């Protein structure tokens, strides 16, 4: 059965967004949201999260769970009373402390209610057809993006993309592992086409057990890619790798705001 549920991980500290950038001429509202590290609420005509949720709705999602912190009352207020919703229902899950992406997803277990769910970042805008492909997968999977295409069609430059995680798959198109900060030997083994992970998943119900069972990474966080690897290696969950030659907009820092606004010019979110 295909899912109509999606989880947006919106609890992050937004450390890079809090750092001032002399290159960006931002409005007072954008500066205020950036200072608070609330990337999803940065206004680009509308809050960036509106665009992300609208793309999910275009892909057939009807219920969206925002994983937020207890201090993010502004987000809850906006989606509860500040806007009219006709295509989606917005739910909330609280991650009490920013302990990593796996811990953030674990906070949404009650929302998932034993079903598959899409899982995406709050600071990325994904093409709706990639989200639809994940939604219709009916199994665990990950959407990955060819690195050269990301450079061509996104707002992320090549130097930055070179530091992104890459996804390795086997001959049958199933996930082997996600490699953070790949070195030259890893990239050489991948050949001409390198596929980058942008944290866009179809997650099975078993992922929540994996989130509970992993240990903190070297960064001291419970990482989603570690939970995925645990689910694959220890629980026998197979993740299909869906390959795309598309761009994904990224709103990680203040320097991204102008380029994202330009790319979304003329897009009208419909929630």
C-alpha positions as CSV (number, residue, x, y, z in Angstrom):
1,X,0.0,0.0,0.0
2,X,1.4,3.4,-1.0
3,X,1.9,6.0,1.8
4,X,0.3,9.4,2.0
5,X,2.4,10.4,5.1
6,X,5.6,12.4,5.2
7,X,7.9,13.5,8.0
8,X,9.9,16.7,7.7
9,X,12.9,17.0,10.0
10,X,12.7,20.6,11.1
11,X,14.4,20.5,14.6
12,X,18.0,21.2,13.6
13,X,19.9,24.0,15.3
14,X,20.5,25.8,12.1
15,X,24.1,26.7,13.1
16,X,25.2,27.6,9.6
17,X,22.1,29.7,9.1
18,X,22.8,31.7,12.3
19,X,26.2,32.7,11.0
20,X,26.1,36.2,9.5
21,X,26.9,36.6,5.8
22,X,28.1,39.9,4.4
23,X,27.2,38.8,1.0
24,X,23.4,38.6,1.5
25,X,21.1,41.6,1.5
26,X,18.3,40.2,3.6
27,X,15.0,41.6,4.8
28,X,14.4,42.1,8.5
29,X,12.1,39.1,8.5
30,X,14.7,36.9,6.8
31,X,17.4,38.1,9.3
32,X,15.1,37.4,12.2
33,X,14.3,33.8,11.1
34,X,18.0,33.2,10.2
35,X,19.1,34.5,13.7
36,X,16.8,32.0,15.3
37,X,18.1,29.2,13.1
38,X,14.6,28.6,11.8
39,X,15.4,27.7,8.2
40,X,12.0,26.5,7.3
41,X,10.4,29.8,8.4
42,X,12.6,32.0,6.3
43,X,10.3,34.1,4.1
44,X,10.8,33.8,0.4
45,X,7.5,35.4,-0.5
46,X,6.1,32.7,1.8
47,X,8.0,30.6,4.5
48,X,10.3,28.1,2.8
49,X,8.4,25.2,4.5
50,X,5.3,26.2,2.5
51,X,7.1,25.4,-0.7
52,X,8.4,22.1,0.7
53,X,5.0,21.0,1.9
54,X,3.4,22.1,-1.3
55,X,5.8,19.9,-3.3
56,X,4.9,17.0,-1.0
57,X,1.2,17.7,-1.7
58,X,1.8,17.7,-5.4
59,X,3.4,14.2,-5.0
60,X,0.2,12.9,-3.3
61,X,1.0,13.4,0.4
62,X,-2.0,14.3,2.5
63,X,-0.5,14.3,6.0
64,X,2.7,16.0,7.0
65,X,4.4,15.8,10.4
66,X,6.9,18.5,11.3
67,X,9.5,17.4,13.8
68,X,10.2,20.6,15.8
69,X,11.7,21.6,19.1
70,X,9.7,22.7,22.2
71,X,10.9,26.2,21.5
72,X,9.4,26.3,18.0
73,X,6.0,27.7,18.9
74,X,6.1,30.0,16.0
75,X,6.1,27.1,13.6
76,X,3.2,25.4,15.3
77,X,1.2,28.7,15.5
78,X,1.7,29.4,11.8
79,X,0.5,26.0,10.6
80,X,-2.3,25.8,13.2
81,X,-3.9,29.2,13.0
82,X,-1.8,31.4,10.6
83,X,-2.7,29.7,7.3
84,X,-5.6,27.9,5.7
85,X,-4.9,24.3,4.7
86,X,-6.9,22.6,2.0
87,X,-4.6,19.9,0.6
88,X,-2.7,18.7,3.6
89,X,-3.1,18.1,7.3
90,X,-0.1,19.3,9.4
91,X,0.9,17.4,12.5
92,X,3.7,18.0,15.0
93,X,6.2,15.8,16.8
94,X,8.5,17.2,19.5
95,X,12.2,16.3,19.6
96,X,13.1,17.5,23.1
97,X,16.8,17.9,22.4
98,X,18.7,18.2,19.1
99,X,20.3,14.7,19.4
100,X,20.5,13.9,15.7
101,X,18.4,13.0,12.7
102,X,17.6,9.5,13.8
103,X,16.4,10.8,17.2
104,X,14.3,13.4,15.3
105,X,12.6,10.7,13.2
106,X,12.0,8.6,16.3
107,X,10.0,11.4,17.7
108,X,7.5,10.9,14.8
109,X,6.8,7.2,15.5
110,X,3.3,7.8,16.8
111,X,2.5,9.8,13.6
112,X,3.7,6.9,11.4
113,X,1.5,4.5,13.3
114,X,3.1,1.4,11.8
115,X,3.0,2.7,8.2
116,X,5.7,3.6,5.7
117,X,6.5,7.3,5.6
118,X,8.5,9.7,3.5
119,X,11.3,11.4,5.3
120,X,12.8,14.7,4.0
121,X,14.8,17.7,5.3
122,X,13.2,21.0,6.1
123,X,15.9,23.0,4.3
124,X,15.6,21.2,0.9
125,X,13.1,21.6,-1.9
126,X,12.8,18.4,-3.9
127,X,11.2,17.9,-7.3
128,X,7.7,16.6,-6.8
129,X,8.2,13.7,-9.2
130,X,11.1,12.3,-7.1
131,X,8.8,12.5,-4.0
132,X,6.0,10.8,-5.9
133,X,8.3,8.0,-7.0
134,X,9.3,7.4,-3.3
135,X,5.7,7.6,-2.2
136,X,4.6,4.9,-4.8
137,X,7.5,2.6,-4.0
138,X,5.6,0.5,-1.5
139,X,8.9,-0.5,0.1
140,X,12.0,1.1,1.8
141,X,14.0,3.3,-0.5
142,X,16.1,6.4,-1.0
143,X,16.1,9.0,-3.8
144,X,19.6,9.9,-4.9
145,X,20.8,12.5,-7.3
146,X,23.6,12.4,-9.9
147,X,26.3,14.8,-8.7
148,X,26.9,16.7,-12.0
149,X,23.1,17.1,-12.4
150,X,22.9,18.6,-8.9
151,X,25.6,21.1,-9.8
152,X,23.8,22.0,-13.0
153,X,20.2,22.2,-11.8
154,X,20.5,23.2,-8.1
155,X,21.8,26.2,-6.2
156,X,24.7,24.2,-4.7
157,X,28.2,24.7,-6.1
158,X,30.5,21.9,-7.0
159,X,32.9,22.4,-4.0
160,X,30.0,22.0,-1.6
161,X,28.5,19.0,-3.3
162,X,31.9,17.3,-3.3
163,X,31.5,17.1,0.5
164,X,28.1,15.6,0.5
165,X,27.5,11.9,1.3
166,X,27.3,9.4,-1.6
167,X,25.2,6.4,-1.9
168,X,26.6,3.0,-2.9
169,X,24.3,0.4,-4.4
170,X,24.7,-3.2,-5.6
171,X,24.0,-4.7,-9.0
172,X,20.4,-5.1,-8.3
173,X,19.9,-1.5,-7.3
174,X,19.7,-2.0,-3.6
175,X,21.5,0.2,-1.1
176,X,24.8,-1.0,0.2
177,X,25.9,2.0,2.3
178,X,25.9,5.7,2.6
179,X,29.4,7.2,2.8
180,X,29.8,10.5,4.6
181,X,32.6,12.8,3.2
182,X,33.8,10.2,0.6
183,X,37.5,10.2,-0.2
184,X,39.2,9.8,-3.6
185,X,39.2,6.0,-3.3
186,X,35.5,5.7,-2.7
187,X,34.7,8.1,-5.5
188,X,37.0,6.3,-7.9
189,X,35.2,3.0,-7.2
190,X,31.9,4.6,-8.1
191,X,32.9,5.3,-11.7
192,X,31.6,8.1,-13.9
193,X,28.3,8.7,-12.2
194,X,28.3,9.5,-8.5
195,X,25.0,9.7,-6.8
196,X,24.5,12.0,-3.8
197,X,22.1,11.4,-0.9
198,X,19.9,14.4,0.0
199,X,18.1,12.8,2.9
200,X,15.0,11.9,1.0
201,X,13.6,8.4,2.0
202,X,10.8,6.0,2.0
203,X,11.1,4.6,5.5
204,X,9.6,1.3,6.6
205,X,8.0,0.8,10.1
206,X,11.1,-1.1,11.2
207,X,13.2,2.1,11.0
208,X,12.0,3.2,14.4
209,X,13.4,0.2,16.1
210,X,16.7,0.8,14.3
211,X,16.6,4.4,15.6
212,X,16.3,3.1,19.1
213,X,19.1,0.6,18.8
214,X,22.0,2.6,17.3
215,X,24.7,4.3,19.2
216,X,25.8,8.0,18.9
217,X,28.2,8.7,16.0
218,X,31.6,10.2,16.5
219,X,29.8,13.6,16.4
220,X,27.8,12.5,19.4
221,X,24.6,12.3,17.5
222,X,22.1,9.6,16.6
223,X,22.4,9.7,12.8
224,X,19.7,8.7,10.3
225,X,22.2,7.0,7.9
226,X,23.4,4.9,10.8
227,X,19.9,3.8,11.5
228,X,19.4,2.9,7.9
229,X,22.7,0.9,7.8
230,X,21.6,-0.9,11.0
231,X,18.2,-1.7,9.5
232,X,19.9,-3.1,6.4
233,X,22.7,-5.0,8.1
234,X,21.1,-6.2,11.3
235,X,17.4,-6.4,10.4
236,X,17.5,-7.4,6.8
237,X,15.6,-4.4,5.4
238,X,16.3,-3.8,1.7
239,X,16.4,-0.2,0.5
240,X,15.8,0.4,-3.2
241,X,17.9,3.2,-4.7
242,X,16.0,5.5,-7.0
243,X,18.3,7.5,-9.3
244,X,17.5,10.9,-10.6
245,X,19.3,13.5,-12.8
246,X,17.7,16.5,-11.1
247,X,18.4,19.5,-8.9
248,X,17.5,19.9,-5.2
249,X,17.4,23.4,-3.7
250,X,19.3,23.8,-0.5
251,X,18.7,26.4,2.2
252,X,21.5,25.7,4.6
253,X,23.1,29.1,5.0
254,X,22.2,32.8,4.6
255,X,24.1,32.8,1.3
256,X,21.6,30.4,-0.1
257,X,18.6,32.6,0.4
258,X,18.9,34.8,-2.7
259,X,19.5,31.8,-5.0
260,X,16.7,29.8,-3.6
261,X,14.3,32.9,-3.9
262,X,15.4,33.3,-7.6
263,X,14.7,29.6,-8.3
264,X,11.3,29.7,-6.7
265,X,10.2,32.9,-8.3
266,X,6.8,32.4,-9.8
267,X,6.1,29.2,-7.7
268,X,2.9,29.6,-5.7
269,X,2.7,27.1,-2.8
270,X,-0.7,25.4,-2.4
271,X,-1.3,23.8,1.0
